[in-house]
Amino acid sequence: MSCDEPDPVLMDWQQARQHLIAATEPVVETERVALEHATGRYLAVTPQAQCDMPPWDNSAMDGFALCAEPEQNIVANRVFDVVGEALAGHPLSITLQAGQCALITTGAPIPKGTTAVVPVEKTQRAGQSVQITSEITCGANIRRQGEDARKSEFLLRQGKRLSALDVGAVAALGVDRLSVYRRLRIGLLSTGDELCKPGQGLRAGQIYDANGPLLKAALESMGYLVELLPPLPDQLDTVRRVLSKASDQYDALISSGGVSVGEADHLKTVLAELGAVDFWKVAIKPGKPFAAGRIGDCRFYGLPGNPVSAAITLIALASAGLECQAGGEPSSSLPYYQARVSKAFKKRVGRTDFQRARRYEAHGQIWVEPLVSQGSHQIQMLASADCLVVLPRESEGLAEGEWATVLPLSMC
């Protein structure tokens, strides 16, 4: 059976992803880190707000805090006496009386007695008097205490990968440290006698190892601690010895190459000897010879050797198991969006195809078009793409003008 012929025995890629999620248990060790070191980490303990947010009623804009009759709108052209000013960090201590107002800046505490805040552009000032030029609704432009969050309220979700916005949100509520899961330790292996380290001279029959640097950079961008191990030669005993030792040192091992059906592809055999193979071969293109399993407590992900296949199986498959193992929220889906097809995408029935594409905007819509070549070995094509168009297993492609399911290539 050729690589492009339908194989009904192959596991669907989404089923494989779900299997990896279900079969993976998270690390249990946690640590408390300062906020400046929390971005990209997975939250282990949900923090609580240390205060209300805002901690007091405050002004939504620069203007004047007005005191008028309670529960009534303030009519246009009414004149108020200016009796003070309320600045951010410097609240006004007096209580406003009817007919009085105070200059106020954005974020400043609302003075006692305030009915509403009028924007400065809707006023005319003459000395110590201010006339408003349009009607102001009672309570206008006042941010109420606790409307964003309440003291002791639980913030964020356990397992969430923390963003810069999350860090800012908890900092605003008085939290200075967060409990996060420790970083995963990943051992990264490239396999094959043909591999040569970039920067060295190529000998006959050699190629530079692109997968090692590519996967290391991608995994580190996901927040993991990654060690790129020396390339594995195509020798069964060496593969057995390295995997046996490395499985005691890392939470997960990720290899590229050595999981296909060639005589020199030993990784799957050794994985079965030392641990267990959960599954092998997935109905995905590129990336069919993907393997997953474990050696003791160490998870193993065997990616194909072609660099495009390795990158796509990391994104579509291995990332799901790694995220769960790192303490992240189980996620069965990827961050898709929809776009119009500007040029037809072609495929054969049998495997879900992740075709390399570029997106652009025109006529108020997002469009995608395939790259001219889709070879699994063509890393330059992958580098020039900015998205993947996901074509379902039974699809024969997409015609011009149809809607496509698109996956951004932000992970790489």
N, C-alpha and C positions, 0 to 999 in steps of 0.2 A: 504494500500500500504506500503510495507516495505521500509526501507531506501535505499536499493540497487536496487529497481525496478525503471525503467525509468519513469519519470514524465514529460510529454511534457509541462506542465503549468509552470514549474520552469523557472525563469529568468536565461539566460546564464550569467556566471560570468563576461565576458567581457562587456556585456550590462550593468550589475550592476555597474561595475567600471566606465563606461562612464556616467551613470546616476549620480553617486556620484560627478563626475567632473563637470557636467553641472548644478547640483543643488546647488553647493557650491559657495558662494561669499567670497572673501578674506577679511581679516582684513584690515582696512584702516590706523590704527595708525602706525607711523614709528618712528625710533630713529636713531641718528648718533652714531656709535660706533668706537672706535679705532681698528686698524687692528688686534691687538692681540686678540680681542673679536669677530671678524667677522666670523671665520670659523664655518660652519654649519648653518649660518643665511641666510635668503632669501633676495636678493638684491631688494630694493625698487626704487632707483634712479641710473641710469647708470652714472658712473663717467667718467670724461674726463682726458686724459693724460696731465700732467703738463709740459712735455718736449718731445722732440724726443727721441726715443730709438733705437739704441744708440744715445746719445746726440751729438756725433761727430764721424768721421771715426776713427776706432781703430783697433789694430792688433788682428788677430785671433790666434796668437801663439807667442812663444818666438823665436827671431831670429834677423834679421837685416832689417831695412827699407832702401831700395835701391833707388837711383836716377839715372835714365838712360834716354835714348831718349823716348819722349812721344809716347804712343800708339804702342810700340814695345816690343816684348818679349826680355828677357835678356838671352844671350847665356851663355852656360857653360864655366867655367874657367875664366870668367871675374873677374878682381880684382877691389875692391873698397876701398877707404880710410875711416877709421872710424873717424868721427868728433864729436861724442857726443853720448848721450844715452837718450832714452825716456822710462820712467818708469810709471807704473800705478800710477796716482796721481801726477806725476811730468813730465809734457810734455816738449819736447824739443822746445826751443824758436826760434832757427835759421831755416832758409830755406835751405834745402839740394840742392847742385848743382850737375850737371852731374858728375858721377864718385865718388860721396860721399855716405856714408851710416851712419846709427846710430844704435847702439844696441837698441833693443826694446823688451819689455815684453808684454805678453798677456793682452789685455785690455787697453794698453797705447794709447793715442791719436797719430794718424799718423802725423809725421812731414810734414810741407809744402815741396812740391817738390818730395814727395815719388812716385815712379812708382809701386813698389810691395814690399812685405815682403817675405824674404826667410827664411825658418825654419833653426834653428841653426844647425840641423843635416845634412843640405845640404851645409855646409860651412866649410872652413878651415881657421883659423885665425893665422896670424903671426904678432905679435905686433899690429900696428895700421892699418894693411891691412887685408882684408877679400877676399878670393877667393870663388866663388860659384861653386859647383861641378856638377850641372845639370841645364838645362834651366828652367827659371822662367817666367811664363805667366804674361803679363802686368796686374796689378790690383790684382794679387794673394794674398790671405790671408789677405785681408782688409775687415773689416766689415763696411758697409756704414751707415752713419748717417740716422736714421729714418727707416731703413729696417725692424725693428720689430714693431714699432708704430710711429705715427706722433703726434706732439703736438696738443691738442684739439680734438684728435680722441676719439670717444666714446668707452668705454671698457666694456666687458662683456654684459650680457643681463639682463634686468629687470626680476625678478622672479627666477633667477638662485640661487641654493643653493651653497653658497661659499665654496670652498675647500682651502686647504693650498696653492695649486698652484695658485689659483686666488688671494689670499692675496699677494703672492710673486710677481705676475705679476703687480698688481696695485702699490705696494710699489716701484717697479723699475721705475715707471713713476711719482713718486712724490706725490702719493695720500696717505694720512695718516689716513683718516676716511671715513667710508662708511655709506650711509643711508640704513637701513634694516627695514623690517617689524618687529613689536614687536613679541615676542614669543607667541605662542598659549598657553592658559591655559586650561589644560585638567583635568577633574575629572574622576578618575578611580574607578569602582565599581566591586567587586566580590559578587555574590549572592549565597545564600543557607544556610540553618540551619546547614549543615554538615561541614562547613568550620572552620578551626582552624588556628590561626596564627602560623607560624613556630617558634620553640623554646619553645612552650607551650606543655603540656602533652595532648595527645589525649584521649577523652572520647569515650565511645561506639558509633559507627556509624559515627564518625568524620574522616575527612581527612584534611591534611594540604593544605592551600591555595597556590597553585603554580602559578595560573594565575596572581594574583596581582603583585608579584615581577617580574614575567616574562614580563608582558605587560609594567610595569613601566620602567624597564630597557630598553626595546626595544624602547619605545616612547621617553625616554630621550636621547637615542642614535640618534634619529631623530631630536633632537634639541628642543623639547617641554618642557614646564613647567608642571610637572605632580604631582598631589596630589592623593595618594592612600587613599581612603575613607574607613571607617569601613565597614566590610562585611554587606550586606543587608540580613536580615532574610526573609524567605518565607511568608511574611505577606503583604497583599494587601495594607492596610492603611499605613504601614511604607514605602513601596515602593513608594506610591503616594506622601507622605510627603517629603521624601528625594529627589526624582526627581524634585519636584516642587521648592524646595529651591536651589538645586544644579544647576539647569538650569539658575538661575540668577547670578551665581558666576563664571561660566566657559564658555569658547568658545565652548567646546565640552565635552560630557559625553560618556564614553566608559564602557560598562558593559561586564562581562563574565558570562554566565549562565542566566537562567530565560527567554529565548526567544524561547523555544521549545513548545511542546504541553502538557506538564504535568500540573496537577491541581495546582501546586505550582509555575508555571512559569507566573509571573504577569507583567513583564516589557512591553511586547507588548501591553497589555490591558491598562496600565497606559499611555504609550506613545500616544496611540490613544485618550485617554481622555484629556490629557494636551496639546497635540500638533498634530502631524500628522505622520503617518507611510508611508514613501515613498515606501518601498517594504519590503517583508518578504519571506524568503526562496530563495535560489540560487542553481543552478545546479552545485554544487562544492562538492568535497569530499577530505578531511573531511570539514565540515563547513556548511552543508545545512541550518540549522536554523539561518541564519544571518539576522538581521533586521537593517534598516536604517530609520531615520526620523529626526524630529526636535521638540523642545519645545521652542517656541518663536524664539529668535536668536541663540539658542544653538543647535548645531548639535548633533545627538545621533547615536551611533553605538552599536548595540547589538550583541556581539560575542557569539558563543556557549560556553558551559561550559567545555567541554573536552579540556585539555590544548593544544593538537596538533591542534585541530580545531580552538581554539582561536588565536594561533600564525599564522596559515596559512591564516585565514580570515583577520587578521590585515595586513599581507604582501600583499595579493592579492587584497583586497577590501578597507578596511578602510583607508589604507595609501594614496590612491589616493585622497579621499576627504579631508583628513587632510592636505596634501601637498598644495592643492588648497586654502584651508582656510588660511593657513599660508603665502600665497602670492607666492607660488611656481608656476613654469611653469606647466600647465596642461600636464600630460603625460598619454596617453592611453596604453602604453606598459611598460613592466618590462625588467630588464637587462638580457635577455636570452642569452645563447650560445648553440652551438650544440656539442654533444658528441656521441660516439658510445656506443651501448648497449652490455655489456659483459655477461649479464644474463637476461633472458626474464622478462619483466614487464607484469603482468596480471591485467585485470580490466573488469568490465561489462559496457555495453553501457548505457548511461543515464546522467552521470555527468562528468565534467572535474575533473580528479583525480590528486592531487598533491602528488605523492608518494615520500617518504623519501629514499634518496640514498646517496651513497658515490662515489666520483670521484677519478680517478688515471690516471697516464700517463704511456703509454707503446707503444713501436714501433712508436714513434713520433706522437701519437694521444692521445686525451683525451677520457677516457672510464668512464661509469657509471654502477653501479650495485645496485639493490634494497636492502634495508635492509630486514632482514628475517621476520620482523613483521611490519604491517602497521596500528595497532590499533590507533584510535583517542585519546585514553586515555594514550598512552605510551610515556610520555615525555622523558623517558630515551632514547628511540629509536630516538626521534627527536634531542636530544642533541648530539647523536653520528653521526647524519647525517651532511653532509656539503653542501648538495644541495637538490633540489626538481626536480623530473622529471615530466613535465606537459604532461598528457595524455588527448587528446581532448575528448569532450563529446561523440562522436560517435565511438571512438576508442575501440578496444578490447584488446589493449595492444601493446607491442613491442617485436619483436623477437630478438634473439641474432644477433648482427651485424648491426641492423638497426640504423638509426640516431634518437637521442632523443633531445627534447627541454628541456633545463636545466635552472633552476633558482637558483642562489647561495643563500645560507642562511646567507649572510653577515648582513642582517637587524636584525637578532636575535643572 
